[in-house]
Amino acid sequence: MTLSPESEQDIPELPAPSRRGLLGRAVGWVQRDHLRRGPIPVIAGAVTLAEAAHLAAVPAWFGLPVTVVGVIGMYAREMNLPGQRTPVRSAVATLAAGSWVSAATAWGVTAGTESVPGLMAMLGLATAGLAYWAYRKDPAIVQALAWQQARTDWHMRAARYGLTGSHLLDWRETRLGEQFELDTVGTGRRASTLAGPDLDERIAEQEGLPTSRVKTRPGVIAGRLTVSIRYKDPWAEDLPHPLLDPTPEIILPDVADAREPIIIGMDPETGRPLALVLWDEDGAKRVVIVALPGAGKSVTLNNIYERLTAADNAWPIGINVSKAKELRRWRRSLGASACGPGERVKALHLLELAGHLIDYRGSLDDADEATVEPTAETKLVPVVVDEMDELLAHTDGLGMATRKAWSYVMSKGRSEAVAAVLVGTRGTATYMGGGNSRTMVDQVVLGKVNRKSEMQHAAGEFGVTLPNMAQYGEGKAGVLLVADIGGQYATGRGWRLDKLTDIDKLTTRRSAGELAPAEMAYLREQMGADLVAALLSNEPWAPPAKTGRRSTPQPSTAPETAMPTSDNRGAAARANAVAVLTEQRLLDVTLTPGQRRLVAIERRKQAAAQTDLDPRIRSMILAMASAPEGTSTRRIEEALEKELGQERGLSRNGAWRYLDVLRFEGAVELRGKGRSQSWHAVTPDLPEIDVDALIDEAEDDAIDNAHDYEE
């Protein structure tokens, strides 16, 4: 029967008969599980090569240098692998294999003795077993096998987790469990919508774990999802400080560098350091630390102080106007400090000192970089404020001045290597000294909080996407989250550094030293040498007798030659003026004009003290001075003549005396110059209404009253 070409095309082709022989089937068998079976053909090839070299009478010593190089290479390779390493195992296996191949080259693969025939074959079998065992224990092979198994298992796990259609991109075993990265494009949903409490709870339900042990978050690349599962409790054990631990897992250098990240703890899941940054190439950073009382704020601050006091290019300023137990132990190693409620004024002066330092560094025109880089001479000056509300939330005059000085440090210190660290129980604008200060924060460190909305106060809108620190640490103290404004965050636990005796051990032989000589000279010029010396002292705060901005020479003890430098610094001249009045001298030509002016003031004060001011006259003068345009001495004279019937001469003299009484009482003041001078009633200063502060408080109230993100 003959088929047409058309019908021949309709006949399906039959599969060609398999022509794979024994070698082909062996290769396929190895390829199906190459990680486990791959060493078998390598071992067979080594045996064949050794027998061929023996038959060709190749000198056996050629294998010795190859063996030595192989041993060194395998040892160095495993030393550079991450995680747990056993380089001796690889080196011994390589040495055994190389030695056997050299011996088999010399005597043959099947050589033996009369008593033990086939000795080389038995040694070869043992060597092959040792080499295969070392191969399976190699960290890279273990990871590759685990990755292969994870890809196989993911098809079933994805359906149980509600992630059908996702693809496993990466998987690794962690110290506490496992972590994997997924491609979520196949699910038809965005990674940002998948990540969250719902997926955390679903995975935890499938694995039989607390919800806090599962963490999901979107990846850096769109369409990626990172899932971390911790089968072990990450917070079961405290982490001793590396400098107090005889076998630390992370080694801290004895001399730190303020330009490097400040390591304050460790991620128990990955073993990576938990660090925050106080300076990088963009300048000094502004950091806020927020946590409930007892959640680890003070311990975190102790870890920061430990690294700062260990750095030779840092000059820390510590401020805590509350109890300050820990700060009193650190203060001998700091550049300057203010401890306790009685040192609020000193704290203000320290903020002003930081402001003067910013001005000085900003005025230098011999620098090649716009940002000051900390060195051993030009040091990083971190201003650390613990219990920030005790310093910045006061509404009195001192509190307003403190907030103004703090705002200057926050806004101008970045480029001049003056960092800022705020520590408190809340991250609201009121606690942080105003909304402007809060908007300048570069990094946020969060401990345990009582509700998720507290995270929004400190971190803003970014706080909504962060893990809920009200539940994350399973109630353990010292669990921290470090986040930056770029959207990156890391979690971990801080070193346990809470004993005052441990702080004493660490501060022994530590000193911040001094600032650069030129900087110290500028500070003394601007603030006065006595005030600067008092600020740098560790003794209880005692303000110097003269707190003016500039240092001035002391006046001479002789009244005739005393030269006052300003109206506020004329104590010696004032004493001389009183002596002149006591001796009833009308004028001393030896006095300077400034001294004569002080004599006149003292005379008028004495005259005012001896003047009886009738209540009717007081009321009349105050009413006239309260007018918007004020009043003049002439109008008061006319009123005294018209209303009280005083004679013209008496009214003129009386008007001046009455005005002196009210002026020295602080009830009236003289404004203007020359002929335009007029007397005005002094009204008490009304508190300024800070509109920005009201807006910030309204935003904080809105956050507090809003529903939590989970709801």
Long-range contacts (C-beta under 8 A, 24 or more apart in sequence): 35-141, 35-144, 35-145, 35-148, 36-136, 36-145, 39-131, 39-132, 39-135, 43-128, 43-131, 43-132, 46-97, 46-101, 47-104, 47-109, 47-124, 49-101, 50-100, 50-101, 50-104, 50-105, 50-109, 51-104, 51-108, 51-109, 53-105, 54-104, 54-105, 54-106, 54-107, 54-108, 54-109, 58-105, 60-102, 60-103, 60-105, 60-106, 61-102, 62-105, 63-98, 63-101, 63-102, 63-105, 64-98, 64-102, 66-98, 67-94, 67-95, 67-98, 67-99, 67-101, 67-102, 70-94, 70-98, 71-95, 71-98, 78-138, 78-139, 81-139, 81-140, 82-139, 83-139, 84-139, 85-139, 86-137, 89-134, 89-137, 90-134, 90-138, 92-130, 92-134, 93-130, 93-131, 93-133, 93-134, 93-135, 96-127, 96-130, 96-131, 97-127, 97-130, 97-131, 100-124, 100-127, 143-172, 143-173, 146-171, 146-173, 147-171, 147-172, 150-178, 150-180, 154-180, 160-206, 161-199, 161-202, 161-203, 161-206, 162-199, 162-202, 163-187, 163-194, 166-225, 169-224, 174-228, 174-230, 174-269, 174-270, 175-232, 175-268, 175-269, 175-270, 175-271, 176-230, 176-231, 176-232, 176-234, 176-268, 176-269, 177-213, 177-228, 177-229, 177-230, 177-231, 177-232, 177-269, 178-228, 178-229, 178-231, 179-226, 179-227, 179-228, 179-229, 179-269, 180-226, 180-227, 181-219, 181-224, 181-225, 181-226, 181-227, 182-224, 182-225, 182-226, 182-227, 183-223, 183-224, 184-223, 184-224, 184-225, 185-223, 190-223, 191-218, 191-219, 191-222, 191-223, 191-224, 191-225, 192-218, 194-225, 195-225, 197-468, 197-710, 203-227, 203-229, 207-231, 210-474, 211-471, 212-471, 212-472, 212-473, 212-474, 215-467, 215-491, 217-465, 217-467, 228-269, 230-269, 233-474, 234-268, 234-269, 234-493, 235-268, 235-473, 235-474, 235-476, 235-479, 235-493, 238-478, 238-493, 238-496, 239-265, 239-266, 239-268, 239-478, 239-493, 239-494, 239-495, 239-496, 240-495, 240-496, 241-303, 241-306, 241-495, 241-496, 241-497, 241-502, 242-495, 243-306, 243-506, 244-497, 244-502, 244-505, 244-506, 252-307, 252-310, 253-310, 254-310, 255-310, 255-311, 255-312, 256-307, 256-308, 256-310, 256-311, 256-314, 257-311, 257-313, 258-308, 258-311, 258-313, 258-314, 258-374, 258-379, 258-380, 258-382, 259-313, 259-373, 259-374, 259-380, 262-303, 262-304, 262-307, 262-308, 263-303, 263-307, 264-300, 264-303, 264-304, 264-307, 264-480, 264-494, 264-495, 265-300, 265-303, 265-478, 265-480, 265-492, 265-493, 265-494, 265-495, 266-492, 266-493, 266-495, 267-490, 267-491, 267-492, 267-493, 268-492, 268-493, 272-490, 272-492, 274-480, 274-482, 274-490, 274-491, 274-492, 274-493, 274-494, 275-482, 276-304, 276-443, 276-445, 276-482, 277-442, 277-443, 277-484, 278-308, 278-380, 278-382, 278-419, 278-421, 279-374, 279-380, 279-417, 279-419, 281-371, 282-371, 282-414, 283-371, 283-372, 283-414, 283-415, 283-417, 284-380, 284-382, 284-413, 284-414, 284-415, 284-416, 284-417, 284-418, 284-419, 284-420, 285-414, 285-419, 285-420, 285-442, 285-443, 286-410, 286-413, 286-414, 286-419, 286-420, 286-422, 286-440, 286-441, 286-442, 286-443, 287-419, 287-420, 287-421, 287-422, 287-441, 287-442, 287-443, 287-444, 287-445, 288-421, 288-422, 288-423, 288-424, 288-427, 288-432, 288-438, 288-441, 288-443, 288-444, 288-445, 288-458, 289-421, 289-422, 289-423, 289-424, 289-444, 289-445, 289-446, 289-447, 290-424, 290-425, 290-426, 290-427, 290-444, 290-445, 290-446, 290-447, 290-449, 290-454, 290-455, 290-457, 290-458, 291-425, 291-446, 291-447, 291-448, 291-449, 292-425, 292-447, 292-448, 292-449, 292-450, 293-425, 294-477, 295-447, 295-448, 295-449, 295-477, 295-478, 296-447, 296-448, 296-477, 296-478, 296-479, 296-480, 296-494, 297-386, 297-423, 297-424, 297-425, 297-447, 298-326, 298-386, 298-498, 299-477, 299-478, 299-494, 299-495, 299-496, 299-497, 299-498, 300-423, 300-445, 300-447, 300-478, 300-480, 300-494, 301-326, 301-384, 301-386, 301-421, 301-423, 302-326, 302-330, 302-497, 302-498, 302-503, 303-494, 303-495, 303-497, 304-384, 304-421, 305-330, 305-333, 305-334, 305-384, 306-497, 306-506, 308-382, 308-384, 309-333, 309-334, 309-506, 309-507, 309-510, 309-512, 310-510, 311-380, 312-376, 312-513, 313-374, 313-375, 313-376, 313-379, 313-380, 314-374, 314-379, 314-380, 314-381, 314-382, 314-512, 315-379, 315-380, 315-381, 315-512, 315-513, 315-514, 315-515, 316-381, 316-382, 316-384, 316-512, 317-350, 317-353, 317-354, 317-381, 317-382, 317-383, 317-384, 318-384, 318-386, 319-347, 319-350, 319-351, 319-383, 319-384, 319-385, 319-386, 319-391, 320-385, 320-386, 320-387, 320-390, 321-347, 321-387, 321-390, 321-391, 322-386, 322-387, 322-390, 324-386, 325-500, 326-500, 326-503, 327-386, 329-500, 329-503, 329-504, 329-507, 330-503, 330-507, 331-538, 332-507, 332-511, 332-538, 333-507, 333-510, 333-511, 333-512, 334-512, 335-381, 335-512, 335-513, 335-515, 335-536, 336-535, 336-536, 337-538, 338-541, 341-390, 342-540, 342-541, 343-541, 344-391, 344-394, 344-398, 344-402, 345-398, 345-541, 345-543, 346-534, 346-535, 346-541, 346-543, 347-391, 347-402, 348-398, 348-401, 348-402, 348-405, 349-527, 349-531, 349-535, 350-383, 350-535, 351-383, 351-402, 351-405, 351-406, 351-408, 351-409, 352-405, 352-527, 353-523, 353-527, 353-532, 353-535, 354-381, 354-383, 354-405, 354-409, 354-413, 354-418, 355-405, 355-408, 355-409, 355-412, 356-522, 356-523, 356-526, 356-527, 357-381, 357-416, 357-418, 357-515, 357-519, 357-522, 357-523, 358-408, 358-409, 358-412, 358-413, 358-416, 358-418, 360-518, 360-519, 360-522, 360-523, 361-416, 361-417, 361-519, 362-412, 362-415, 362-416, 370-415, 371-414, 371-415, 371-417, 372-415, 372-416, 372-417, 373-417, 374-417, 377-516, 378-417, 378-516, 378-519, 379-417, 379-512, 379-513, 379-515, 379-516, 380-417, 380-418, 380-419, 381-413, 381-417, 381-418, 381-419, 381-515, 382-418, 382-419, 382-420, 382-421, 383-409, 383-413, 383-418, 383-419, 383-420, 383-421, 384-421, 384-423, 385-420, 385-421, 385-422, 385-423, 386-423, 386-424, 387-423, 387-424, 388-422, 388-423, 388-424, 388-431, 388-432, 388-433, 389-424, 389-425, 389-426, 389-430, 389-431, 392-431, 392-432, 392-433, 392-434, 393-430, 393-431, 393-433, 395-687, 400-688, 402-433, 403-433, 403-434, 406-433, 406-437, 407-433, 407-434, 407-436, 407-437, 410-436, 410-437, 410-440, 411-436, 411-440, 426-454, 426-457, 426-458, 427-454, 427-455, 427-457, 427-458, 427-459, 428-457, 428-696, 428-697, 428-700, 429-693, 429-696, 429-697, 429-699, 429-700, 430-693, 430-696, 430-697, 430-700, 434-690, 434-692, 434-693, 434-696, 435-692, 435-693, 435-695, 435-696, 435-699, 436-692, 438-696, 441-485, 442-484, 442-485, 443-482, 443-483, 443-484, 443-485, 444-482, 444-483, 444-484, 445-480, 445-481, 445-482, 445-483, 446-480, 446-481, 446-483, 447-473, 447-477, 447-478, 447-479, 447-480, 447-481, 448-473, 448-475, 448-477, 448-479, 451-708, 452-708, 452-709, 452-710, 453-703, 453-704, 453-706, 453-708, 456-703, 457-700, 457-703, 459-483, 462-487, 464-709, 467-491, 468-709, 468-710, 524-551, 525-550, 525-551, 526-550, 560-590, 560-591, 562-595, 563-592, 564-592, 564-594, 564-595, 564-598, 570-594, 570-598, 573-598, 574-598, 574-602, 577-601, 577-602, 578-602, 581-606, 604-660, 605-660, 605-664, 607-657, 607-660, 608-657, 608-660, 608-661, 608-663, 608-664, 611-657, 611-658, 611-660, 611-661, 613-658, 613-661, 613-662, 616-644, 617-644, 617-658, 618-658, 618-662, 621-658, 621-659, 621-662, 621-668, 622-662, 622-667, 622-668, 622-681, 624-679, 625-662, 625-668, 625-679, 625-680, 625-681, 626-680, 626-681, 629-678, 630-671, 630-678, 630-679, 630-680, 631-678, 631-679, 632-677, 632-678, 632-679, 633-659, 633-679, 636-679
